[in-house]
């Protein structure tokens, strides 16, 4: 990936109940049936009535009350435990907690009203506290253990097996005093994580220049959007649409360095101590649960299996990318020497800029030449049209659905005329909004009960009157990537049990479907269905797309190495005693070990690296998922990526099953064999 992107927010903080998958029987999930969702009691949009803070709190508390009533039903059973009297009410608890946690997490990240965001934070805490108590409830665990599932369907058996495993990982079998400590630690960790994310969201840095001349090299539409104030000064922010073009195009090295310093000091120093507390409390919880470190604990239910295996995987990727990364750096340095004879180093704030110049001079491609073909509205329609064609669904915008901000759009997904999903697009920056790009769960679907809902929260160009929102190709890739997550949520939201619906596979698989959808952004035929010059209407030329793809081969290994800095930092922060963790020194050491660009003193990028909270030790999952994505993509017809046949089979085999079986089995069902590294290695070593 070209930038650090949070591509999915696991809003269910109680992921030990709904997030991960254990090994089970090698059986294919039955194909979900479709029902008339218009008759479903919970098919209405989640944001009905545009509630204020008090109304939102009331609505969430009512759901928590329903969860408590369902728990009471489980606890009150006398006699034999059955699917009807135990598993159904247990799943009802999860359904209500899913709604509270997902919707509250979304609102605290996006709602314009500070009071409602504060209320949403507290509701997230309540849902997490309830879920933690549930995960430690020995009566419920014993009740589910007592179920006779010998005659149950495959999905139900798998659900019960996984649930019991998750209870044990949560610490349900510990003594009363230990369970009380676990509960207190989990509650505290929720609040620490919220503080960490709030600082990132709210701490927007600014860079002021004295005149438009300092913006030389930046696109004309960028300069036009940034008007001077009465004193002639122009203010830029660290939000993506402002900062990323500076790194790529600004000729003024001082501006690039100033932006780099501000961008890599967001939420500093506030989050420095927050991270220390986050790491220490997770270590304390892991050891309380019988694990050596948090990394050992958090990988126990993942595809990778152990922290040691995750470290070995990172080492394998580092080794595979080494020689090519050296060659790419030498190309960068050679290009810089044309401007600065005698230069011996390319600095971190120069890497993106000189990568652009190398692609322009050595590969005949200027990334600005494609921007006129990617106005935001056309890209949005292209994403909808292409995925509609591939997966045999229809998307319909709904004007009368309430939204939390006037810029948000609501859509329905239909199959055979029936609504089978709903989603929201919140795509442009605004004050106090989440700063990256992610899919947020809104409501996990249950067949016959409620349709799935999800939201894309991004910070893409556009959204202002008169601004076409010209996107870079990286922006287009981001849109497709996040929409891949959204489709996964919607297609997997049609199971009997909420506990195995939606994106509930192992966490180190969740990026694979979204990464694979990125592949369509490099295909000329696909792009030409929507990428038209915003002024002339001319479709993007095939030759230009091929030039773009050819140029993209440059810098690939350096990008992989950058991802391994993030992955190893993520793992290293949590695979040892916190007393041995000095994040500043870790960052400095890893950049020196994995990248050729010198560490920039005075920066602290980890304080705005949100994945240290939500992904904690497992950022390796991005590259792990990419290995799987490249393997799955190898089964598509690269000469006709718009053919729906393989896409439909992929949807049914990989996306629709959700968490109804282990991810390795999903992939094997699609590939006809276990996944391997061959396609990824071919991708890495592809030369221009």
C-alpha positions as CSV (number, residue, x, y, z in Angstrom):
1,X,0.0,0.0,0.0
2,X,1.2,3.5,-0.8
3,X,0.0,5.0,2.4
4,X,-0.9,3.9,5.9
5,X,-4.6,3.2,5.8
6,X,-6.9,1.8,8.4
7,X,-9.0,-0.3,6.0
8,X,-11.4,-1.8,8.5
9,X,-12.4,-0.8,12.0
10,X,-13.3,-3.8,14.2
11,X,-15.9,-1.8,16.0
12,X,-17.0,-4.8,18.1
13,X,-14.5,-4.3,20.9
14,X,-15.5,-7.7,22.2
15,X,-13.8,-9.4,19.2
16,X,-13.2,-12.5,21.3
17,X,-16.9,-13.0,20.9
18,X,-17.6,-12.0,17.4
19,X,-14.3,-11.4,15.6
20,X,-12.1,-14.5,15.2
21,X,-12.5,-18.0,13.9
22,X,-11.1,-21.4,15.1
23,X,-10.5,-24.5,13.0
24,X,-13.6,-26.6,12.5
25,X,-15.1,-29.2,10.2
26,X,-14.2,-28.9,6.5
27,X,-17.7,-28.3,5.2
28,X,-19.0,-25.8,2.8
29,X,-21.5,-23.3,4.1
30,X,-25.0,-23.6,2.6
31,X,-25.9,-20.9,0.2
32,X,-28.0,-18.2,2.1
33,X,-31.6,-17.7,1.0
34,X,-33.1,-14.3,0.3
35,X,-36.2,-13.0,1.9
36,X,-38.3,-9.9,1.3
37,X,-36.5,-7.5,3.6
38,X,-39.3,-5.0,3.3
39,X,-41.3,-7.1,5.8
40,X,-38.4,-7.4,8.3
41,X,-39.0,-5.7,11.6
42,X,-35.4,-4.3,11.7
43,X,-35.0,-3.4,8.0
44,X,-35.3,0.4,8.6
45,X,-32.2,2.5,8.6
46,X,-30.3,2.6,11.9
47,X,-30.3,6.4,12.0
48,X,-34.1,6.9,11.9
49,X,-35.2,10.3,13.1
50,X,-31.8,11.8,13.2
51,X,-31.5,11.5,17.0
52,X,-29.8,14.1,19.2
53,X,-27.4,13.1,22.0
54,X,-30.2,12.3,24.4
55,X,-32.3,10.3,21.9
56,X,-29.2,8.4,20.7
57,X,-28.3,7.4,24.3
58,X,-31.9,6.3,24.9
59,X,-31.9,4.2,21.8
60,X,-28.6,2.5,22.7
61,X,-29.7,1.9,26.3
62,X,-32.9,0.3,25.1
63,X,-30.8,-2.2,23.1
64,X,-28.6,-2.9,26.1
65,X,-31.8,-3.5,28.0
66,X,-32.9,-6.1,25.4
67,X,-29.5,-7.7,25.6
68,X,-30.0,-8.0,29.4
69,X,-33.4,-9.6,29.0
70,X,-32.0,-12.1,26.6
71,X,-29.2,-12.9,29.1
72,X,-31.8,-13.3,31.8
73,X,-33.6,-15.9,29.6
74,X,-30.4,-17.9,29.2
75,X,-29.7,-17.8,33.0
76,X,-33.3,-18.8,33.9
77,X,-33.4,-22.1,32.0
78,X,-34.0,-25.2,34.1
79,X,-33.5,-28.6,32.6
80,X,-32.0,-29.5,29.3
81,X,-30.1,-26.9,27.3
82,X,-31.3,-26.6,23.7
83,X,-30.6,-24.5,20.7
84,X,-34.0,-22.8,21.3
85,X,-33.7,-21.9,24.9
86,X,-29.9,-21.2,25.1
87,X,-28.2,-20.5,21.7
88,X,-31.0,-18.3,20.3
89,X,-31.1,-15.9,23.3
90,X,-27.3,-15.9,23.4
91,X,-27.2,-14.8,19.8
92,X,-29.8,-12.2,20.6
93,X,-27.5,-10.8,23.2
94,X,-24.8,-10.5,20.5
95,X,-27.1,-8.9,18.0
96,X,-28.0,-6.1,20.4
97,X,-24.4,-5.6,21.5
98,X,-23.3,-5.6,17.9
99,X,-25.7,-2.7,17.1
100,X,-24.7,-0.7,20.2
101,X,-21.0,-1.1,19.7
102,X,-21.0,-0.6,15.9
103,X,-23.3,2.4,15.9
104,X,-21.7,4.1,18.8
105,X,-18.2,3.6,17.5
106,X,-19.3,5.1,14.2
107,X,-20.9,8.1,15.8
108,X,-17.9,8.9,18.0
109,X,-15.8,8.9,14.8
110,X,-18.0,10.9,12.5
111,X,-20.8,12.9,14.1
112,X,-20.4,16.7,13.9
113,X,-21.9,17.3,17.4
114,X,-19.3,17.0,20.2
115,X,-21.9,16.1,22.8
116,X,-23.2,13.2,20.7
117,X,-19.7,12.0,20.2
118,X,-19.1,12.0,23.9
119,X,-22.4,10.1,24.5
120,X,-21.3,7.6,21.8
121,X,-18.0,7.0,23.6
122,X,-19.8,6.2,26.8
123,X,-22.2,3.9,25.0
124,X,-19.3,2.0,23.4
125,X,-17.9,1.6,26.9
126,X,-21.2,0.2,28.2
127,X,-21.4,-2.3,25.4
128,X,-17.9,-3.4,25.9
129,X,-18.4,-3.8,29.6
130,X,-21.5,-5.9,29.0
131,X,-19.6,-8.0,26.5
132,X,-16.7,-8.5,28.9
133,X,-19.0,-9.6,31.7
134,X,-20.7,-12.0,29.3
135,X,-17.4,-13.5,28.2
136,X,-16.6,-14.2,31.8
137,X,-20.0,-15.6,32.8
138,X,-19.4,-19.2,33.8
139,X,-23.1,-20.0,33.8
140,X,-23.5,-19.0,30.2
141,X,-20.3,-20.9,29.2
142,X,-21.6,-24.0,31.0
143,X,-25.0,-23.6,29.3
144,X,-23.5,-23.5,25.9
145,X,-21.1,-26.4,26.7
146,X,-24.1,-28.5,27.7
147,X,-25.8,-28.1,24.3
148,X,-26.3,-31.2,22.2
149,X,-25.2,-30.1,18.7
150,X,-24.8,-33.6,17.2
151,X,-27.8,-33.1,15.0
152,X,-27.3,-29.4,14.4
153,X,-26.4,-28.0,11.0
154,X,-22.8,-27.4,10.1
155,X,-22.9,-23.6,10.7
156,X,-24.5,-24.1,14.2
157,X,-21.9,-26.7,15.2
158,X,-19.1,-24.5,14.1
159,X,-20.6,-21.5,15.8
160,X,-20.8,-23.3,19.1
161,X,-17.3,-24.7,18.9
162,X,-15.8,-21.3,18.2
163,X,-17.9,-19.6,20.9
164,X,-16.6,-22.0,23.5
165,X,-13.0,-21.5,22.4
166,X,-13.5,-17.7,22.6
167,X,-15.0,-18.0,26.1
168,X,-11.8,-19.9,27.2
169,X,-9.6,-17.3,25.6
170,X,-11.5,-14.6,27.4
171,X,-10.7,-16.2,30.8
172,X,-14.1,-17.7,31.7
173,X,-12.4,-20.7,33.4
174,X,-10.4,-18.5,35.8
175,X,-11.3,-18.0,39.4
176,X,-13.6,-15.2,40.6
177,X,-10.8,-12.8,41.6
178,X,-9.0,-13.2,38.3
179,X,-12.2,-12.7,36.3
180,X,-12.8,-9.5,38.2
181,X,-9.3,-8.3,37.3
182,X,-9.9,-9.2,33.7
183,X,-13.1,-7.3,33.6
184,X,-11.5,-4.2,35.1
185,X,-8.6,-4.3,32.7
186,X,-10.8,-4.7,29.6
187,X,-13.0,-1.8,30.7
188,X,-9.9,0.4,31.2
189,X,-8.4,-0.6,27.8
190,X,-11.6,0.5,26.0
191,X,-11.2,4.0,27.5
192,X,-7.5,4.2,26.8
193,X,-8.1,3.2,23.1
194,X,-10.8,5.8,22.8
195,X,-8.5,8.5,24.2
196,X,-5.8,7.4,21.7
197,X,-8.2,7.7,18.7
198,X,-9.7,10.9,19.9
199,X,-6.3,12.6,20.0
200,X,-5.6,11.5,16.5
201,X,-9.0,12.7,15.3
202,X,-8.8,16.1,16.9
203,X,-5.1,17.0,16.5
204,X,-5.0,18.5,13.0
205,X,-1.7,20.3,12.4
206,X,-1.2,23.2,10.1
207,X,1.5,24.5,7.8
208,X,1.4,28.1,6.6
209,X,3.2,29.5,3.5
210,X,3.6,33.1,2.6
211,X,2.5,33.0,-1.0
212,X,1.3,30.7,-3.8
213,X,4.8,30.6,-5.2
214,X,5.7,28.2,-2.4
215,X,3.2,25.8,-3.8
216,X,5.0,25.4,-7.1
217,X,4.6,21.9,-8.6
218,X,1.3,21.3,-6.9
219,X,-1.7,20.8,-9.2
220,X,-3.6,23.9,-10.4
221,X,-6.8,22.7,-8.8
222,X,-5.0,22.3,-5.4
223,X,-3.7,25.8,-5.6
224,X,-7.1,27.1,-6.6
225,X,-8.7,25.5,-3.5
226,X,-6.2,27.1,-1.1
227,X,-6.9,30.9,-1.2
228,X,-4.6,33.3,0.5
229,X,-5.9,35.1,3.6
230,X,-5.9,39.0,3.7
231,X,-2.2,38.9,4.6
232,X,-1.4,36.7,1.6
233,X,-0.7,33.6,3.7
234,X,-2.0,30.2,2.7
235,X,-2.8,27.5,5.3
236,X,-2.5,23.8,4.7
237,X,-3.5,21.0,7.1
238,X,-2.2,17.5,7.7
239,X,-5.5,16.0,6.4
240,X,-5.0,13.7,3.5
241,X,-6.2,16.0,0.6
242,X,-3.8,18.7,1.8
243,X,-0.7,16.7,2.9
244,X,-0.4,13.9,0.4
245,X,-0.1,16.1,-2.7
246,X,2.6,18.1,-0.9
247,X,4.8,15.0,-0.5
248,X,4.3,14.0,-4.1
249,X,4.5,17.2,-6.0
250,X,5.8,20.2,-4.1
251,X,9.1,21.4,-5.5
252,X,9.8,23.4,-2.4
253,X,11.8,21.0,-0.2
254,X,11.3,23.2,2.9
255,X,7.6,22.9,2.5
256,X,7.8,19.1,2.1
257,X,10.0,18.8,5.2
258,X,7.7,21.1,7.2
259,X,4.7,19.0,6.2
260,X,6.5,15.8,7.0
261,X,7.4,17.0,10.5
262,X,3.9,18.1,11.2
263,X,2.3,15.0,9.7
264,X,4.6,12.7,11.7
265,X,4.0,14.5,15.0
266,X,0.2,14.4,15.1
267,X,-1.2,13.5,18.5
268,X,2.3,14.1,20.0
269,X,3.1,14.4,22.9
270,X,-0.4,13.5,24.1
271,X,-0.4,9.9,22.8
272,X,3.1,9.1,23.9
273,X,1.9,8.4,27.5
274,X,-1.4,6.9,26.2
275,X,0.5,4.3,24.2
276,X,2.6,3.4,27.2
277,X,-0.5,2.8,29.2
278,X,-2.1,0.8,26.4
279,X,0.9,-1.5,26.0
280,X,1.3,-2.0,29.7
281,X,-2.4,-2.8,30.3
282,X,-2.5,-5.3,27.4
283,X,0.6,-7.0,28.7
284,X,-1.0,-7.2,32.2
285,X,-4.2,-8.7,30.7
286,X,-2.3,-11.2,28.6
287,X,-0.2,-12.5,31.5
288,X,-3.4,-12.7,33.6
289,X,-4.8,-15.0,30.9
290,X,-1.8,-17.3,31.0
291,X,0.1,-15.9,28.0
292,X,3.7,-14.7,27.9
293,X,2.9,-11.5,26.0
294,X,-0.1,-9.7,24.4
295,X,1.3,-10.7,21.0
296,X,1.1,-14.4,22.0
297,X,-2.5,-13.8,23.2
298,X,-3.8,-11.9,20.2
299,X,-2.3,-14.3,17.6
300,X,-3.7,-17.4,19.3
301,X,-7.0,-17.3,17.2
302,X,-5.5,-16.0,14.0
303,X,-4.5,-17.8,10.8
304,X,-0.8,-17.3,11.7
305,X,-1.3,-19.1,15.0
306,X,1.5,-17.6,17.1
307,X,3.6,-14.4,17.6
308,X,6.7,-16.4,16.6
309,X,5.1,-17.4,13.3
310,X,4.1,-13.7,12.7
311,X,7.7,-12.7,13.2
312,X,9.0,-15.4,10.9
313,X,6.5,-14.2,8.3
314,X,7.8,-10.6,8.5
315,X,11.4,-11.9,8.2
316,X,10.4,-13.8,5.1
317,X,8.9,-10.7,3.5
318,X,11.9,-8.6,4.4
319,X,14.3,-11.1,2.9
320,X,12.2,-11.4,-0.3
321,X,12.1,-7.7,-0.9
322,X,15.7,-6.8,0.0
323,X,17.6,-6.9,-3.3
324,X,14.9,-5.0,-5.3
325,X,14.6,-2.4,-2.6
326,X,18.3,-1.6,-2.9
327,X,18.0,-1.2,-6.6
328,X,15.0,1.1,-6.3
329,X,16.8,3.3,-3.7
330,X,19.7,3.6,-6.1
331,X,17.4,4.9,-8.8
332,X,16.0,7.5,-6.4
333,X,19.4,8.6,-5.4
334,X,20.6,8.8,-9.0
335,X,17.6,11.1,-9.8
336,X,18.2,13.3,-6.8
337,X,21.9,13.7,-7.8
338,X,20.6,15.4,-11.0
339,X,19.3,18.2,-8.8
340,X,21.9,18.0,-6.0
341,X,25.3,16.7,-7.4
342,X,27.2,14.9,-4.7
343,X,24.1,13.9,-2.8
344,X,24.6,10.6,-0.9
345,X,21.2,10.3,0.8
346,X,17.5,10.5,-0.1
347,X,15.6,11.8,2.9
348,X,12.2,10.5,4.1
349,X,10.4,13.7,3.1
350,X,12.0,13.4,-0.4
351,X,11.1,9.7,-1.1
352,X,7.6,10.2,-2.5
353,X,8.7,13.3,-4.5
354,X,11.7,11.6,-6.1
355,X,9.7,8.5,-6.8
356,X,7.3,10.7,-8.8
357,X,10.3,12.1,-10.7
358,X,11.8,8.7,-11.4
359,X,8.5,7.5,-12.7
360,X,8.3,10.5,-14.9
361,X,11.8,10.4,-16.3
362,X,12.5,6.6,-16.4
363,X,9.0,5.3,-17.0
364,X,7.4,8.1,-18.9
365,X,4.6,8.6,-16.4
366,X,3.4,11.6,-14.5
367,X,0.8,10.8,-11.9
368,X,-0.8,14.2,-12.4
369,X,-1.8,13.2,-16.0
370,X,-4.4,10.7,-14.8
371,X,-6.1,13.0,-12.2
372,X,-8.4,14.7,-14.8
373,X,-9.8,11.2,-15.6
374,X,-10.7,10.6,-11.9
375,X,-13.2,13.2,-10.7
376,X,-14.8,11.9,-7.5
377,X,-18.4,11.5,-8.8
378,X,-17.3,9.5,-11.8
379,X,-15.1,7.3,-9.7
380,X,-17.9,6.7,-7.2
381,X,-20.3,5.7,-10.0
382,X,-17.6,3.5,-11.5
383,X,-17.1,1.6,-8.3
384,X,-20.9,1.0,-8.1
385,X,-21.3,0.0,-11.7
386,X,-18.3,-2.4,-11.8
387,X,-19.1,-4.2,-8.6
388,X,-22.8,-4.4,-9.6
389,X,-21.7,-6.1,-12.8
390,X,-19.2,-8.4,-11.2
391,X,-21.4,-9.6,-8.3
392,X,-24.9,-9.4,-9.9
393,X,-26.4,-6.8,-7.6
394,X,-28.0,-3.4,-8.0
395,X,-27.2,-0.2,-6.0
396,X,-29.9,2.5,-5.5
397,X,-29.3,5.8,-3.8
398,X,-32.0,6.7,-1.3
399,X,-32.7,10.4,-0.8
400,X,-35.0,10.2,2.2
401,X,-32.8,8.2,4.6
402,X,-31.7,10.3,7.5
403,X,-27.9,10.8,7.8
404,X,-25.6,12.3,10.4
405,X,-24.2,15.0,8.1
406,X,-25.6,16.6,4.9
407,X,-22.6,15.4,2.9
408,X,-23.3,11.7,3.6
409,X,-25.1,9.6,1.0
410,X,-27.3,6.5,1.7
411,X,-27.6,3.5,-0.7
412,X,-29.4,0.2,-0.9
413,X,-28.1,-3.0,-2.4
414,X,-30.8,-5.0,-4.2
415,X,-30.9,-8.6,-5.6
416,X,-33.9,-9.7,-7.7
417,X,-35.7,-6.5,-6.7
418,X,-35.3,-7.1,-2.9
419,X,-33.2,-5.0,-0.6
420,X,-30.4,-7.1,0.8
421,X,-28.1,-4.4,2.3
422,X,-27.7,-0.7,3.0
423,X,-24.6,1.4,3.2
424,X,-23.5,5.0,3.7
425,X,-20.7,7.0,2.0
426,X,-19.1,9.7,4.1
427,X,-16.2,10.4,1.9
428,X,-14.7,13.9,2.4
429,X,-12.8,15.6,5.3
430,X,-14.5,17.7,7.9
431,X,-13.6,18.9,11.3
432,X,-13.4,16.3,14.1
433,X,-14.0,13.5,11.7
434,X,-12.0,10.2,11.5
435,X,-8.9,11.0,9.6
436,X,-8.1,7.9,7.6
437,X,-10.1,5.6,5.3
438,X,-12.1,2.7,6.7
439,X,-15.2,0.6,6.5
440,X,-17.3,0.8,9.7
441,X,-19.8,-1.9,10.5
442,X,-23.3,-0.5,11.3
443,X,-25.4,-3.6,11.8
444,X,-24.5,-7.2,11.1
445,X,-27.3,-8.8,9.0
446,X,-29.3,-11.8,10.1
447,X,-31.3,-13.6,7.5
448,X,-35.0,-13.1,8.1
449,X,-34.4,-10.6,10.9
450,X,-32.4,-7.6,9.7
451,X,-30.5,-6.5,6.7
452,X,-26.8,-5.7,7.0
453,X,-25.6,-2.1,7.1
454,X,-22.1,-0.6,6.7
455,X,-20.5,2.8,6.1
456,X,-17.4,3.9,4.3
457,X,-15.6,6.7,6.1
458,X,-12.9,8.3,3.9
459,X,-11.1,11.6,3.4
460,X,-11.0,11.9,-0.4
461,X,-10.9,15.0,-2.6
462,X,-14.2,16.7,-3.5
463,X,-17.3,17.6,-1.6
464,X,-17.0,21.4,-2.2
465,X,-19.0,23.4,-4.6
466,X,-17.3,23.8,-7.9
467,X,-14.5,21.3,-7.1
468,X,-14.5,18.3,-9.3
469,X,-12.6,16.4,-6.7
470,X,-9.8,15.2,-9.0
471,X,-8.4,12.0,-7.4
472,X,-5.0,10.5,-7.7
473,X,-4.9,6.8,-8.8
474,X,-3.9,6.0,-5.2
475,X,-7.2,7.6,-4.1
476,X,-9.0,5.4,-6.6
477,X,-7.3,2.3,-5.2
478,X,-8.4,3.4,-1.7
479,X,-12.0,3.7,-2.8
480,X,-12.0,0.2,-4.4
481,X,-10.2,-1.2,-1.4
482,X,-12.7,0.1,1.2
483,X,-15.6,-0.9,-1.0
484,X,-14.3,-4.4,-1.0
485,X,-14.7,-4.5,2.8
486,X,-18.2,-3.1,2.5
487,X,-19.2,-5.8,0.0
488,X,-17.8,-8.4,2.3
489,X,-20.0,-7.1,5.1
490,X,-23.1,-7.0,3.0
491,X,-22.7,-10.4,1.3
492,X,-21.9,-12.1,4.5
493,X,-24.8,-10.6,6.4
494,X,-27.4,-13.3,5.5
495,X,-26.8,-16.1,8.0
496,X,-29.0,-17.5,10.7
497,X,-26.6,-16.4,13.5
498,X,-25.2,-12.9,14.0
499,X,-22.2,-14.5,15.7
500,X,-20.8,-15.8,12.4
501,X,-22.2,-13.1,10.1
502,X,-20.5,-10.2,8.5
503,X,-16.7,-9.9,8.5
504,X,-16.2,-12.3,11.3
505,X,-13.3,-14.4,9.8
506,X,-9.9,-14.5,11.3
507,X,-8.5,-11.0,11.5
508,X,-5.5,-11.8,9.3
509,X,-7.8,-12.6,6.4
510,X,-10.1,-9.6,6.5
511,X,-7.9,-7.5,4.2
512,X,-7.6,-10.1,1.4
513,X,-11.0,-9.4,-0.3
514,X,-10.5,-5.6,-0.3
515,X,-6.9,-5.9,-1.5
516,X,-8.0,-8.2,-4.3
517,X,-10.6,-5.6,-5.5
518,X,-7.8,-3.2,-6.0
519,X,-6.6,-5.2,-9.0
520,X,-9.5,-3.9,-11.1
521,X,-8.0,-0.3,-10.8
522,X,-5.1,-1.3,-13.0
523,X,-7.1,-2.8,-15.8
524,X,-7.6,-0.5,-18.9
525,X,-11.0,-2.0,-19.9
526,X,-12.3,-1.6,-16.3
527,X,-11.1,2.0,-15.9
528,X,-12.5,3.0,-19.3
529,X,-16.0,2.2,-18.1
530,X,-15.9,5.3,-15.8
531,X,-12.5,7.2,-16.1
532,X,-13.3,10.1,-18.4
533,X,-11.7,13.4,-18.6
534,X,-13.8,15.8,-16.5
535,X,-13.6,18.5,-19.2
536,X,-13.6,16.7,-22.5
537,X,-15.3,13.4,-21.6
538,X,-12.5,11.4,-23.3
539,X,-12.0,7.9,-21.7
540,X,-8.6,7.3,-20.2
541,X,-6.3,6.0,-22.9
542,X,-5.2,2.4,-22.8
543,X,-1.6,3.4,-23.3
544,X,-1.7,5.8,-20.3
545,X,-3.1,3.1,-18.1
546,X,-0.3,0.7,-19.2
547,X,2.3,3.4,-18.6
548,X,0.8,3.9,-15.1
549,X,1.0,0.2,-14.3
550,X,4.5,0.0,-15.7
551,X,5.6,2.9,-13.6
552,X,3.9,1.4,-10.5
553,X,6.4,-1.5,-10.6
554,X,9.0,1.0,-9.4
555,X,9.0,1.5,-5.7
556,X,7.1,-1.7,-5.0
557,X,9.8,-3.3,-2.9
558,X,10.5,0.0,-0.9
559,X,6.7,0.0,-0.2
560,X,6.8,-3.5,1.1
561,X,9.8,-2.6,3.3
562,X,7.8,0.4,4.7
563,X,4.9,-2.0,5.5
564,X,7.3,-4.2,7.3
565,X,8.4,-1.3,9.5
566,X,4.8,-0.9,10.5
567,X,4.3,-4.7,11.0
568,X,7.4,-5.2,13.0
569,X,6.8,-2.1,15.2
570,X,3.2,-3.4,15.8
571,X,4.5,-6.8,16.8
572,X,7.5,-5.6,18.8
573,X,5.5,-3.2,20.9
574,X,3.5,-6.1,22.2
575,X,5.8,-9.2,22.2
576,X,7.8,-8.3,25.3
577,X,7.6,-6.9,28.7
578,X,6.6,-3.2,28.5
579,X,9.6,-2.2,30.5
580,X,11.6,-3.2,27.4
581,X,9.5,-1.1,25.0
582,X,10.8,2.3,23.9
583,X,8.8,3.2,20.8
584,X,11.0,6.0,19.7
585,X,14.0,3.8,19.7
586,X,12.1,1.0,18.0
587,X,10.9,3.2,15.2
588,X,14.4,4.6,14.7
589,X,15.9,1.1,14.7
590,X,13.4,-0.5,12.4
591,X,13.6,2.4,9.9
592,X,17.4,1.9,9.9
593,X,17.1,-1.9,9.5
594,X,14.3,-2.1,6.9
595,X,14.5,1.2,4.9
596,X,17.4,3.2,3.3
597,X,15.9,6.6,4.3
598,X,17.5,8.0,7.5
599,X,15.2,8.4,10.5
600,X,14.1,12.0,10.9
601,X,14.9,13.2,14.4
602,X,12.1,15.0,16.2
603,X,9.3,12.8,14.6
604,X,7.0,10.4,16.4
605,X,4.8,8.8,13.8
606,X,3.7,6.1,16.3
607,X,1.5,8.6,18.2
608,X,-0.8,8.9,15.2
609,X,-0.4,5.2,14.1
610,X,-4.0,4.2,14.9
611,X,-3.3,0.5,14.2
612,X,-1.3,0.3,17.4
613,X,-4.7,0.4,19.1
614,X,-7.2,-1.4,16.8
615,X,-4.8,-3.9,15.3
616,X,-2.4,-3.9,18.2
617,X,0.3,-6.5,17.5
618,X,-1.1,-7.8,14.2
619,X,-0.4,-5.2,11.5
620,X,1.4,-8.1,9.7
621,X,-2.1,-9.0,8.6
622,X,-2.0,-6.5,5.7
623,X,0.8,-8.4,4.0
624,X,-0.4,-11.8,5.0
625,X,-3.8,-11.0,3.4
626,X,-2.0,-9.6,0.3
627,X,-0.3,-13.0,-0.2
628,X,-3.8,-14.6,-0.2
629,X,-5.3,-11.9,-2.4
630,X,-2.6,-12.3,-5.0
631,X,-3.2,-16.0,-5.0
632,X,-7.0,-15.7,-5.4
633,X,-6.6,-13.1,-8.1
634,X,-4.5,-15.5,-10.1
635,X,-7.7,-17.5,-10.8
636,X,-9.4,-14.6,-12.6
637,X,-9.2,-14.1,-16.3
638,X,-6.8,-11.1,-16.5
639,X,-7.9,-10.5,-20.1
640,X,-11.5,-10.0,-19.1
641,X,-11.8,-8.9,-15.5
642,X,-15.4,-7.8,-16.0
643,X,-16.6,-11.3,-16.7
644,X,-19.0,-12.2,-13.8
645,X,-18.5,-15.9,-13.8
646,X,-15.4,-16.3,-11.6
647,X,-16.5,-13.2,-9.5
648,X,-19.8,-14.9,-8.7
649,X,-18.0,-18.1,-7.6
650,X,-15.6,-16.0,-5.5
651,X,-18.5,-14.2,-3.9
652,X,-20.3,-17.5,-3.0
653,X,-17.1,-19.3,-1.9
654,X,-15.2,-16.5,0.0
655,X,-17.4,-13.5,0.8
656,X,-20.9,-14.9,1.5
657,X,-19.8,-17.5,4.1
658,X,-18.7,-14.8,6.5
659,X,-17.3,-16.5,9.6
660,X,-19.1,-19.8,9.1
661,X,-15.8,-21.7,8.6
662,X,-12.1,-21.0,8.9
663,X,-10.6,-18.6,6.4
664,X,-8.1,-21.2,5.1
665,X,-11.1,-23.4,4.1
666,X,-12.8,-20.5,2.4
667,X,-9.8,-19.9,0.3
668,X,-9.2,-23.5,-0.4
669,X,-12.8,-23.9,-1.6
670,X,-12.2,-21.1,-4.1
671,X,-8.7,-22.1,-5.2
672,X,-9.1,-25.9,-5.0
673,X,-5.9,-26.0,-2.9
674,X,-4.3,-24.3,0.1
675,X,-3.0,-20.8,-0.7
676,X,0.7,-20.2,-1.4
677,X,3.3,-17.5,-2.0
678,X,3.9,-18.0,-5.7
679,X,1.5,-15.3,-7.1
680,X,2.8,-12.8,-4.5
681,X,6.4,-13.5,-5.3
682,X,5.7,-13.1,-9.0
683,X,4.0,-9.8,-8.3
684,X,6.9,-8.5,-6.2
685,X,9.5,-9.4,-8.8
686,X,7.6,-8.2,-11.8
687,X,9.8,-5.8,-13.6
688,X,8.9,-2.8,-15.7
